[in-house]
């Protein structure tokens, strides 16, 4: 099962390939999930004409909350990233969610996820 980064969802909703086909296929297969972080990041840039489609999407996928364990793992990711490439806290929360649920994280920017203890797949 996959958890998608916000950028994958943005490109999918814009109809950009291979993101659109990947998301559509995995929604059909019930093989995709998102973090609550992705919900809020996506809503920031959501056009009014896509609101109904987004609501339909989030009602058809698993959405994982951030709990204390995920928050702690994300904090560790962020703290440790200061030694190499600084990673954004929101990306750390998505990565920690992937780790907690043993999901493969799908992103456009693999470099945003330098964590060694999660599976990361790039679609570009």
Buried (B, 14 or more C-beta within 10 A) or exposed (E): BBBBBBBBBBBBBEEBEEBBEBBEEBBEEEBBBBBBBBBEBBEEEBEEEBEEEBEEBBEEBBBBEBEEEBBEBBBEBBEBBEEEEEBEBBBBBBBBBBBBBEBBBBBBEBEBBBBEEBBBBBBE
